[in-house]
Amino acid sequence: MPLSLQSFPTVGEAQSALSAGAARYMGGGTLVVRAANEGDLSFETFVRATDRSLREISVADGTATLGASVTMAEIARHPELSTIASAARAVGGPAVRNMATVGGNLFAPAPYGDFSVALLALDATVHTGGRELLIEEFLAGRDAFDGIVTSVRFQLPAADAFRFAKVSRVKPKGISVLSIAAVIEEAADGTVGAARIALGCMGDRPMRATAAEKALVGKTLTEDGIADAVAAIGEGTAPLTDAVASAWYRGEVLPVHFRRLMLA
Ligand SMILES: Cc1cc2nc3c(=O)[nH]c(=O)nc-3n(C[C@H](O)[C@H](O)[C@H](O)COP(=O)(O)OP(=O)(O)OC[C@H]3O[C@@H](n4cnc5c(N)ncnc54)[C@H](O)[C@@H]3O)c2cc1C
């Protein structure tokens, strides 16, 4: 079956082509082209939008807006995004990061989606065709989503508030055993004032670790202070079994890596 590629200057035109059927939107193509090469017959046309705004990064008043076509490499080298660069650098090797987009990462099934784990911890909003969705809402409904994501937006955390760890067996660019992203805000007395923790590979898509978040608030980031959160970090998870790791293994090592990340 021949495959065609249609590029449109605006998101609106790309959306119309997408809605016509048998088409898939293409960001960087790292997953969708591979799917076609592997025999996915559910589409015969790749649709792209070349609208410049999709490639823009803006940081104003502490708020970052990343166009959906911004690549992981662009995030990793942007001087105003250094706080979250570790999450972009965790995605694949250099060749993949040069192509892999923010928009595509939002749809990447586990064990992929490392950057989306960070976006979940950052409480990002996802923008699409005039709508703005909380990232949790977006991730919950992404299988039925048939629009085009145009950008994501989030408050940049303070330099030492963002923590990210990707656990993989092949260094430096193996896919995830699991990933953890956290935004930990300290109160004036040195205890944790607020915490948002997100996990990758502990379900079929990035998920919050709400029990561990609750257990951290009011505590110090010490061995004793984090003990309850470490005990609760796996609560509600349904880890993946795949070629990288079993669900059992993921469940066993999550508290180990979470503890290290909180004490780092
Ligand atoms: C060798 C290799 C290693 C990888 N390693 C990692 C890794 O370590 N971590 C990781 O997270 N990922 C990894 N990936 C997966 C992938 O590269 C990334 O998740 C990437 O961010 C996907 O983005 P993309 O633009 O290439 O997506 P595409 O392949 O273009 O698209 C993926 C899906 O998202 C949809 N989509 C893309 N953009 C939009 C949009 N703007 N609006 C609506 N739908 C959209 C497409 O229709 C498609 O269904 C790897 C892939 C490969 C091939």
PDBQT file of the ligand as one rigid body, heavy atoms in Angstrom, charges set to zero:
ROOT
HETATM    1  C1  LIG A 301      15.241   4.061  19.048  1.00  0.00    +0.000 C 
HETATM    2  C2  LIG A 301      14.169   4.795  19.826  1.00  0.00    +0.000 A 
HETATM    3  C3  LIG A 301      14.418   5.129  21.140  1.00  0.00    +0.000 A 
HETATM    4  C4  LIG A 301      13.457   5.831  21.887  1.00  0.00    +0.000 A 
HETATM    5  N1  LIG A 301      13.734   6.145  23.178  1.00  0.00    +0.000 NA
HETATM    6  C5  LIG A 301      12.815   6.831  23.897  1.00  0.00    +0.000 A 
HETATM    7  C6  LIG A 301      13.075   7.169  25.242  1.00  0.00    +0.000 A 
HETATM    8  O1  LIG A 301      14.120   6.864  25.801  1.00  0.00    +0.000 OA
HETATM    9  N2  LIG A 301      12.116   7.856  25.920  1.00  0.00    +0.000 N 
HETATM   10  C7  LIG A 301      10.930   8.211  25.354  1.00  0.00    +0.000 A 
HETATM   11  O2  LIG A 301      10.114   8.864  26.016  1.00  0.00    +0.000 OA
HETATM   12  N3  LIG A 301      10.659   7.893  24.081  1.00  0.00    +0.000 NA
HETATM   13  C8  LIG A 301      11.565   7.213  23.336  1.00  0.00    +0.000 A 
HETATM   14  N4  LIG A 301      11.290   6.872  22.048  1.00  0.00    +0.000 N 
HETATM   15  C9  LIG A 301       9.949   7.136  21.520  1.00  0.00    +0.000 C 
HETATM   16  C10 LIG A 301       9.806   8.459  20.771  1.00  0.00    +0.000 C 
HETATM   17  O3  LIG A 301      10.972   8.773  20.042  1.00  0.00    +0.000 OA
HETATM   18  C11 LIG A 301       9.471   9.641  21.673  1.00  0.00    +0.000 C 
HETATM   19  O4  LIG A 301       8.485   9.267  22.612  1.00  0.00    +0.000 OA
HETATM   20  C12 LIG A 301       9.026  10.867  20.887  1.00  0.00    +0.000 C 
HETATM   21  O5  LIG A 301       8.881  11.977  21.761  1.00  0.00    +0.000 OA
HETATM   22  C13 LIG A 301       7.772  10.679  20.063  1.00  0.00    +0.000 C 
HETATM   23  O6  LIG A 301       7.604  11.903  19.349  1.00  0.00    +0.000 OA
HETATM   24  P1  LIG A 301       7.494  11.965  17.766  1.00  0.00    +0.000 P 
HETATM   25  O7  LIG A 301       7.281  13.391  17.427  1.00  0.00    +0.000 OA
HETATM   26  O8  LIG A 301       8.597  11.295  17.066  1.00  0.00    +0.000 OA
HETATM   27  O9  LIG A 301       6.150  11.127  17.558  1.00  0.00    +0.000 OA
HETATM   28  P2  LIG A 301       5.534  10.565  16.203  1.00  0.00    +0.000 P 
HETATM   29  O10 LIG A 301       6.143   9.267  15.870  1.00  0.00    +0.000 OA
HETATM   30  O11 LIG A 301       5.529  11.616  15.147  1.00  0.00    +0.000 OA
HETATM   31  O12 LIG A 301       4.020  10.352  16.692  1.00  0.00    +0.000 OA
HETATM   32  C14 LIG A 301       3.703   9.461  17.740  1.00  0.00    +0.000 C 
HETATM   33  C15 LIG A 301       2.184   9.497  17.942  1.00  0.00    +0.000 C 
HETATM   34  O13 LIG A 301       1.797  10.781  18.418  1.00  0.00    +0.000 OA
HETATM   35  C16 LIG A 301       0.871  11.404  17.519  1.00  0.00    +0.000 C 
HETATM   36  N5  LIG A 301       1.237  12.816  17.487  1.00  0.00    +0.000 N 
HETATM   37  C17 LIG A 301       2.489  13.341  17.360  1.00  0.00    +0.000 A 
HETATM   38  N6  LIG A 301       2.450  14.683  17.476  1.00  0.00    +0.000 NA
HETATM   39  C18 LIG A 301       1.150  15.017  17.668  1.00  0.00    +0.000 A 
HETATM   40  C19 LIG A 301       0.469  16.247  17.831  1.00  0.00    +0.000 A 
HETATM   41  N7  LIG A 301       1.099  17.433  17.843  1.00  0.00    +0.000 N 
HETATM   42  N8  LIG A 301      -0.873  16.230  17.960  1.00  0.00    +0.000 NA
HETATM   43  C20 LIG A 301      -1.548  15.033  17.944  1.00  0.00    +0.000 A 
HETATM   44  N9  LIG A 301      -0.951  13.838  17.785  1.00  0.00    +0.000 NA
HETATM   45  C21 LIG A 301       0.375  13.830  17.653  1.00  0.00    +0.000 A 
HETATM   46  C22 LIG A 301       1.075  10.682  16.184  1.00  0.00    +0.000 C 
HETATM   47  O14 LIG A 301      -0.065  10.736  15.380  1.00  0.00    +0.000 OA
HETATM   48  C23 LIG A 301       1.404   9.278  16.634  1.00  0.00    +0.000 C 
HETATM   49  O15 LIG A 301       0.231   8.589  16.939  1.00  0.00    +0.000 OA
HETATM   50  C24 LIG A 301      12.226   6.192  21.278  1.00  0.00    +0.000 A 
HETATM   51  C25 LIG A 301      11.991   5.852  19.936  1.00  0.00    +0.000 A 
HETATM   52  C26 LIG A 301      12.946   5.161  19.217  1.00  0.00    +0.000 A 
HETATM   53  C27 LIG A 301      12.652   4.826  17.785  1.00  0.00    +0.000 C 
ENDROOT
TORSDOF 0
